[in-house]
Amino acid sequence: MDFLTVTFDEASEALLRKELDAFSDLSREAVNLQQYDWAIIRRELLNVGIYNQGADLAEIGSTWLESLVAMNALTPFEQSLFDPFGGEQAFFPAIWENVSRAGGQEIWGVPFRADVRLIFFWKDMFEDAGIDPLSSFSSTEKMKDAFQVLTDKGVKSPWGVPTARGQNTVYNVASWIWESGGEYTSRDGKQVKITSHATWRGLRNYFEFFKYMPQDKNVYEDGEISELFAHRKVSATITGPWLLTYLRNADLPDSLIAQLGVALPPGPSFVGGTAFVIWRHTRQAEKVLKLIEYLSRDEFQIDFCKTTGLLPVRRDLWTEDFLSLNEHMPTFLRGIQDGRGLPPFPLWGMIEERLTNTFGAIWNDIYATPKPMKPGTIDGILAKHLEPLDVRLNIALRG
């Protein structure tokens, strides 16, 4: 049996391989682990779907599910599979919506690990500037006010987010779109709404934070922002819960880790994560189901989430013991409970890819513009990229 998933850090991979070996001993079914970096795994998944050959089981990003369903590449799951966990109600609403369709009658994935986007910040940097950090992220305007105070106090880069062409910008900026009452698309997926007044306002708010970001170069990858944050060259950022694992592995002193704060973003948090899917071409569906059930056991779910930095997808796993792992877990839980996923329709994968490239191009133009910027510059850059994209995507949706 072949299992396709992402490349993990050394500790996470060791834990997964140990679990797969234990399953193999019990079932006498060898499991071949195929791993790819996040940057290329989506292409590999599409290749499996296109050619109907390859892995039997895959762990995929939740927003990729629709594309694979539209390709008729997956096998749906029976609702009875979820009965031992308590059915649909066992999962957080945003998590369940990521894998189910038609009012829960069609289930195309088994939630595995949860991702929620939150703001991480250094409490002492805000407090030393006379700013209440817990109230600074409740709205875009309060964030701008706090960042301006930090700037006036000599902080070079109060804010930092990735500017490279990557999907994380699509996920991160969603909170500002939702804060403004906007949407990427209509819920039925028949219309793109990226040039609507509300969505435009949210996008402008996000990109206007540029003035508070690192500007030593034009392109910052996700890992570079994490490194800048760990070295306190950035006061705040938005990312997923894996940043805690990154900071632990960075050998920061406990006294510094104690200064870490976590807050909800101004709008609902993006909630994503990963899910197990079974390929339609597999001839080992029953064996794959047994492996999914094995990897869904409570103990492994908790241990693997702790190691990888993602979060449990089921309500019952958020026990008092798990919530007490660190002071930030209650905020993570609130983010998952109150957060949202992205629109579940077949062409979302295509839209997400186009948005990923467009947001990267917008960042590039913003960084390339002579400073200081004139009023309306960011609106002009947004118009240059979003208006033609809006037209092209709506034509594709109508086609």
C-alpha positions as CSV (number, residue, x, y, z in Angstrom):
1,M,0.0,0.0,0.0
2,D,1.4,3.4,-1.0
3,F,0.7,6.5,1.2
4,L,1.5,9.9,-0.3
5,T,2.0,12.8,2.1
6,V,4.2,15.8,2.9
7,T,7.8,15.8,4.1
8,F,8.0,16.2,7.8
9,D,10.7,17.2,10.2
10,E,12.8,14.4,11.7
11,A,10.8,13.9,14.9
12,S,7.4,13.9,13.1
13,E,8.6,11.5,10.4
14,A,10.0,9.1,13.0
15,L,6.7,9.1,14.9
16,L,4.7,8.5,11.7
17,R,7.0,5.7,10.5
18,K,6.8,4.1,13.9
19,E,3.0,4.1,13.7
20,L,3.0,2.8,10.1
21,D,5.4,-0.1,11.2
22,A,3.0,-0.9,14.0
23,F,0.1,-1.0,11.6
24,S,2.1,-3.3,9.3
25,D,2.9,-5.7,12.1
26,L,-0.8,-5.9,13.0
27,S,-2.2,-6.1,9.5
28,R,0.7,-7.7,7.7
29,E,0.3,-5.0,5.1
30,A,3.5,-3.1,4.2
31,V,3.0,0.7,3.8
32,N,5.3,2.6,1.4
33,L,5.6,6.2,2.4
34,Q,5.9,8.7,-0.5
35,Q,6.8,12.3,0.6
36,Y,7.0,15.6,-1.1
37,D,7.6,19.2,0.1
38,W,4.5,21.4,0.4
39,A,5.8,23.4,-2.6
40,I,5.4,20.5,-5.1
41,I,3.1,18.0,-3.5
42,R,0.0,19.5,-5.1
43,R,1.5,18.9,-8.5
44,E,2.1,15.2,-7.6
45,L,-1.4,14.8,-6.4
46,L,-2.8,16.2,-9.6
47,N,-0.6,13.8,-11.6
48,V,-2.0,10.9,-9.6
49,G,-5.6,12.1,-10.3
50,I,-4.9,12.7,-14.0
51,Y,-3.2,9.4,-14.8
52,N,-5.2,7.2,-12.3
53,Q,-2.1,5.5,-11.0
54,G,0.1,5.9,-8.0
55,A,-0.6,6.1,-4.3
56,D,-3.6,4.4,-2.7
57,L,-3.9,6.9,0.2
58,A,-3.0,10.6,0.4
59,E,-2.9,13.3,2.9
60,I,-3.9,16.5,1.2
61,G,-4.4,20.2,2.0
62,S,-8.1,20.8,2.6
63,T,-8.5,23.5,-0.1
64,W,-7.3,21.0,-2.7
65,L,-10.1,18.6,-2.2
66,E,-12.5,20.2,-4.7
67,S,-10.1,19.9,-7.6
68,L,-9.6,16.2,-7.1
69,V,-13.4,15.6,-6.7
70,A,-14.0,17.5,-9.9
71,M,-11.5,15.2,-11.6
72,N,-13.4,12.1,-10.5
73,A,-10.2,11.0,-8.9
74,L,-11.5,10.1,-5.4
75,T,-13.6,7.5,-3.7
76,P,-16.3,8.9,-1.3
77,F,-16.6,7.7,2.2
78,E,-19.6,6.1,3.9
79,Q,-21.0,8.1,6.8
80,S,-20.8,5.1,9.0
81,L,-17.0,5.5,9.0
82,F,-17.5,8.5,11.3
83,D,-19.9,6.8,13.7
84,P,-17.2,5.7,16.2
85,F,-16.2,9.3,16.6
86,G,-19.7,10.6,17.0
87,G,-20.5,11.4,13.4
88,E,-20.4,14.9,11.9
89,Q,-20.9,16.5,15.3
90,A,-17.6,15.2,16.4
91,F,-15.8,17.7,14.2
92,F,-15.6,21.5,14.2
93,P,-18.0,23.0,11.6
94,A,-15.3,24.6,9.5
95,I,-13.3,21.3,9.5
96,W,-16.4,19.2,8.5
97,E,-17.3,21.7,5.7
98,N,-13.9,21.2,4.2
99,V,-14.6,17.5,3.4
100,S,-18.4,17.2,3.0
101,R,-20.8,18.3,0.3
102,A,-24.6,18.3,-0.3
103,G,-25.5,18.9,3.3
104,G,-23.1,16.2,4.5
105,Q,-24.5,13.6,2.2
106,E,-21.2,13.4,0.2
107,I,-18.0,12.9,2.2
108,W,-14.8,13.0,0.3
109,G,-12.2,13.2,2.9
110,V,-11.4,12.2,6.5
111,P,-10.1,15.2,8.5
112,F,-6.6,14.5,9.9
113,R,-4.9,17.7,11.2
114,A,-6.3,21.3,11.6
115,D,-4.7,24.6,10.7
116,V,-5.9,27.9,11.9
117,R,-4.3,31.3,11.1
118,L,-3.6,33.5,14.1
119,I,-1.5,36.5,14.9
120,F,1.8,35.9,16.9
121,F,3.5,38.8,18.6
122,W,6.1,39.7,21.1
123,K,4.3,41.0,24.2
124,D,7.1,42.9,25.6
125,M,7.7,44.9,22.4
126,F,4.2,46.2,22.5
127,E,4.2,46.8,26.3
128,D,7.5,48.6,26.2
129,A,5.9,51.0,23.7
130,G,2.9,51.6,26.0
131,I,0.5,49.5,23.8
132,D,-2.0,47.0,25.1
133,P,-1.2,44.0,22.8
134,L,-4.5,42.1,23.5
135,S,-6.6,44.9,22.1
136,S,-4.2,45.9,19.3
137,F,-5.4,43.2,16.8
138,S,-9.2,43.5,17.1
139,S,-9.5,45.7,14.0
140,T,-7.4,46.9,11.1
141,E,-7.5,50.4,12.4
142,K,-6.2,49.4,15.9
143,M,-3.4,47.4,14.2
144,K,-2.3,50.4,12.2
145,D,-2.4,52.6,15.3
146,A,-0.2,50.1,17.2
147,F,2.2,49.7,14.4
148,Q,2.6,53.4,14.0
149,V,3.4,53.8,17.7
150,L,6.0,51.0,17.4
151,T,7.5,52.7,14.4
152,D,7.6,56.0,16.3
153,K,9.4,54.2,19.1
154,G,12.1,53.1,16.7
155,V,10.9,49.6,15.8
156,K,12.0,49.0,12.2
157,S,9.4,46.3,11.2
158,P,6.3,46.0,13.4
159,W,4.7,43.6,10.9
160,G,5.9,40.8,8.7
161,V,4.2,38.4,6.3
162,P,5.4,36.4,3.3
163,T,5.5,38.2,0.0
164,A,6.6,35.3,-2.2
165,R,4.1,33.7,-4.5
166,G,2.6,31.2,-2.1
167,Q,-0.8,30.0,-1.0
168,N,-0.4,31.3,2.5
169,T,-1.2,34.8,1.3
170,V,-4.6,33.6,0.1
171,Y,-5.3,32.1,3.5
172,N,-3.9,34.9,5.6
173,V,-5.6,37.8,3.8
174,A,-9.0,36.0,4.1
175,S,-9.4,37.4,7.6
176,W,-9.2,41.0,6.4
177,I,-11.6,40.3,3.5
178,W,-14.1,38.8,6.0
179,E,-13.6,41.6,8.5
180,S,-14.7,44.0,5.7
181,G,-17.7,41.9,4.9
182,G,-16.2,40.6,1.6
183,E,-15.8,37.2,0.0
184,Y,-13.5,35.7,-2.6
185,T,-16.5,34.3,-4.4
186,S,-20.2,33.7,-4.0
187,R,-20.9,30.7,-1.9
188,D,-22.2,28.7,-4.9
189,G,-19.0,29.4,-6.8
190,K,-20.7,31.0,-9.7
191,Q,-19.2,34.5,-9.3
192,V,-15.8,35.8,-8.3
193,K,-16.1,38.9,-6.0
194,I,-12.5,40.1,-5.7
195,T,-13.4,43.6,-7.1
196,S,-16.5,44.1,-4.9
197,H,-16.3,47.1,-2.6
198,A,-16.1,45.0,0.6
199,T,-13.5,42.6,-0.7
200,W,-11.4,45.4,-2.2
201,R,-11.4,47.2,1.1
202,G,-10.1,44.1,2.9
203,L,-7.4,43.5,0.4
204,R,-6.3,47.2,0.6
205,N,-6.2,47.0,4.4
206,Y,-3.9,43.9,4.2
207,F,-1.5,45.3,1.6
208,E,-1.4,48.7,3.2
209,F,0.5,47.1,6.1
210,F,3.5,47.2,3.7
211,K,4.8,50.4,5.3
212,Y,5.4,48.5,8.5
213,M,7.1,45.5,7.0
214,P,10.7,44.6,6.3
215,Q,12.0,46.3,3.2
216,D,15.6,45.1,2.8
217,K,14.5,43.1,-0.3
218,N,11.4,42.4,-2.4
219,V,10.6,38.8,-1.7
220,Y,10.2,37.1,1.7
221,E,9.5,33.4,1.9
222,D,7.4,31.9,4.8
223,G,10.5,30.6,6.4
224,E,12.3,33.9,6.2
225,I,9.5,35.7,8.0
226,S,9.5,33.0,10.7
227,E,13.2,33.5,11.2
228,L,12.9,37.3,11.3
229,F,10.2,36.9,13.9
230,A,12.3,34.4,16.0
231,H,15.1,37.0,16.0
232,R,12.7,39.7,17.0
233,K,13.3,41.7,13.8
234,V,9.5,41.5,13.3
235,S,7.1,42.3,16.1
236,A,4.0,40.5,14.8
237,T,3.0,38.1,12.0
238,I,0.1,35.9,11.0
239,T,0.7,32.2,10.5
240,G,-0.3,28.8,11.6
241,P,0.2,27.0,14.9
242,W,3.4,25.3,13.6
243,L,5.3,28.6,14.5
244,L,5.3,27.3,18.1
245,T,7.2,24.2,17.0
246,Y,9.6,26.4,14.9
247,L,10.3,28.6,17.9
248,R,10.9,25.6,20.2
249,N,13.4,24.2,17.6
250,A,15.1,27.6,17.4
251,D,16.5,27.1,20.9
252,L,15.1,30.4,22.1
253,P,15.5,30.8,25.9
254,D,12.5,30.2,28.0
255,S,12.5,33.8,29.2
256,L,11.9,34.9,25.5
257,I,9.3,32.2,24.8
258,A,7.4,33.6,27.8
259,Q,7.0,36.9,25.9
260,L,5.2,35.2,23.0
261,G,1.6,36.3,22.5
262,V,-1.2,34.9,20.3
263,A,-4.3,36.8,19.2
264,L,-7.2,36.3,16.9
265,P,-7.0,38.4,13.7
266,P,-9.5,41.2,13.0
267,G,-11.8,39.0,11.0
268,P,-12.6,35.3,11.4
269,S,-9.5,33.0,11.2
270,F,-9.0,30.9,8.1
271,V,-9.4,27.3,9.2
272,G,-7.9,24.6,6.9
273,G,-5.6,21.7,7.6
274,T,-5.3,18.3,6.0
275,A,-7.5,15.3,5.2
276,F,-7.1,11.7,4.1
277,V,-8.4,10.8,0.7
278,I,-8.7,7.5,-1.1
279,W,-7.9,7.4,-4.8
280,R,-10.6,5.9,-7.1
281,H,-8.0,3.8,-8.9
282,T,-6.9,1.9,-5.8
283,R,-7.7,-1.8,-5.5
284,Q,-7.0,-1.8,-1.8
285,A,-9.8,0.4,-0.5
286,E,-10.7,-1.8,2.5
287,K,-7.0,-2.0,3.6
288,V,-6.7,1.8,3.2
289,L,-9.7,2.4,5.3
290,K,-8.2,0.3,8.1
291,L,-5.0,2.4,7.9
292,I,-7.1,5.6,8.1
293,E,-8.9,4.2,11.2
294,Y,-5.6,3.3,12.7
295,L,-4.1,6.7,12.2
296,S,-7.3,8.3,13.6
297,R,-6.8,6.8,17.0
298,D,-7.0,9.3,19.8
299,E,-3.5,8.7,21.2
300,F,-1.7,9.1,17.8
301,Q,-3.8,12.1,16.8
302,I,-2.7,13.9,19.9
303,D,0.9,12.9,19.7
304,F,1.2,13.7,16.0
305,C,-0.4,17.1,16.4
306,K,2.0,17.9,19.2
307,T,5.0,17.0,17.1
308,T,4.0,18.5,13.7
309,G,2.5,21.7,15.2
310,L,-0.9,21.3,13.7
311,L,-4.1,20.8,15.8
312,P,-6.7,18.1,16.5
313,V,-9.8,18.1,14.2
314,R,-12.2,16.5,16.7
315,R,-13.8,18.3,19.6
316,D,-13.3,15.4,22.0
317,L,-9.5,15.6,21.6
318,W,-9.4,19.1,23.0
319,T,-9.3,17.8,26.6
320,E,-8.2,19.9,29.6
321,D,-4.9,18.2,29.4
322,F,-4.4,19.2,25.8
323,L,-5.6,22.7,26.4
324,S,-3.1,23.0,29.2
325,L,-0.1,22.2,27.0
326,N,0.6,25.9,26.8
327,E,-1.1,29.2,27.4
328,H,-2.0,29.7,23.7
329,M,-4.1,26.6,23.2
330,P,-7.4,28.3,24.3
331,T,-6.8,31.0,21.6
332,F,-6.1,28.3,19.0
333,L,-9.4,26.6,20.0
334,R,-11.4,29.9,19.7
335,G,-9.9,30.4,16.2
336,I,-11.0,26.9,15.1
337,Q,-14.5,27.3,16.7
338,D,-15.2,30.7,15.2
339,G,-13.2,30.5,12.0
340,R,-14.1,29.7,8.4
341,G,-12.9,27.6,5.5
342,L,-12.8,28.7,1.9
343,P,-15.6,28.1,-0.6
344,P,-16.2,24.4,-1.3
345,F,-16.8,24.2,-5.1
346,P,-15.0,22.4,-8.0
347,L,-13.1,25.3,-9.5
348,W,-11.8,26.7,-6.3
349,G,-8.4,25.1,-6.9
350,M,-8.0,27.0,-10.1
351,I,-9.1,30.3,-8.5
352,E,-6.7,29.7,-5.6
353,E,-3.8,29.2,-8.0
354,R,-4.6,32.4,-9.9
355,L,-4.9,34.4,-6.7
356,T,-1.6,33.0,-5.4
357,N,0.2,34.2,-8.5
358,T,-1.7,37.6,-8.5
359,F,-1.0,38.3,-4.8
360,G,2.7,37.6,-5.4
361,A,2.7,40.0,-8.4
362,I,0.9,42.7,-6.3
363,W,3.6,42.4,-3.6
364,N,6.3,42.7,-6.2
365,D,4.8,45.9,-7.6
366,I,4.3,47.4,-4.2
367,Y,8.0,46.8,-3.3
368,A,9.1,48.1,-6.7
369,T,7.2,51.4,-6.3
370,P,9.4,54.4,-5.4
371,K,8.9,55.5,-1.8
372,P,7.2,57.3,-0.2
373,M,4.1,56.1,-1.9
374,K,1.6,58.6,-3.2
375,P,-2.0,58.3,-2.0
376,G,-4.0,55.8,-4.0
377,T,-0.9,53.9,-5.2
378,I,-2.0,50.6,-3.7
379,D,-5.5,51.0,-5.1
380,G,-3.9,51.5,-8.5
381,I,-1.7,48.3,-8.1
382,L,-4.8,46.3,-7.0
383,A,-6.7,47.5,-10.0
384,K,-3.9,46.6,-12.4
385,H,-4.0,43.0,-11.3
386,L,-7.4,42.3,-9.8
387,E,-9.7,43.8,-12.5
388,P,-8.4,41.7,-15.4
389,L,-8.3,38.6,-13.2
390,D,-11.9,39.2,-12.1
391,V,-13.0,39.3,-15.7
392,R,-11.0,36.1,-16.7
393,L,-12.2,34.1,-13.7
394,N,-15.8,35.0,-14.1
395,I,-15.7,34.0,-17.8
396,A,-14.1,30.7,-16.7
397,L,-16.9,30.1,-14.1
398,R,-19.6,30.9,-16.6
399,G,-18.0,28.5,-19.1
